[in-house]
Amino acid sequence: METVGIRELKRNLSEYLRSVKAGKKVLITDRKKEIAVIVPFRKFDDQGKILQLVREGVADWSGERPRGMSARIRSKGKSVSEAVVEDRR
């Protein structure tokens, strides 16, 4: 993984984006402190995302609907979005 400071990244952004497009990762630093990573974009469908998480060991999935989940909680009154709009007035 290539490491680059913010100033250098700004100066040569196109070069680093070409590198990312070619499949490389770029680690961004600010005063030698790691702050971000630019990685190549990979488009997954929903099941592809789940399978990727399973492969990485982050998730465990049998392909079925999750068991033991409680029913959705129904709230009474205004929705959150309505409350936010009202609060902005």
Summary of the structure (lengths in Angstrom):
residues: 89
radius of gyration: 21.3
end to end distance: 48.7
largest distance: 53.9
contacts: 146
relative contact order: 0.10
helix: 38%
strand: 17%
